[in-house]
Amino acid sequence: MNKNQIISARILAAVANGKTIEQAYDAVMGDGAYLKLAGEMYDELRAK
């Protein structure tokens, strides 16, 4: 497995164990990572 697959598998496992996507993403990527990602995506979409 490559790095992206491992990260995805860990997030999926956390969701399967009852965490929300935000909780799972933060558990794997670090506290606040989900909000940072969401903010960056929002900014990019608004720029188009």
Secondary structure, DSSP 8 states (H G I E B T S, - for coil): --HHHHHHHHHHHHHHTT--HHHHHHHHH-TTHHHHHHHHHHHHHHH-
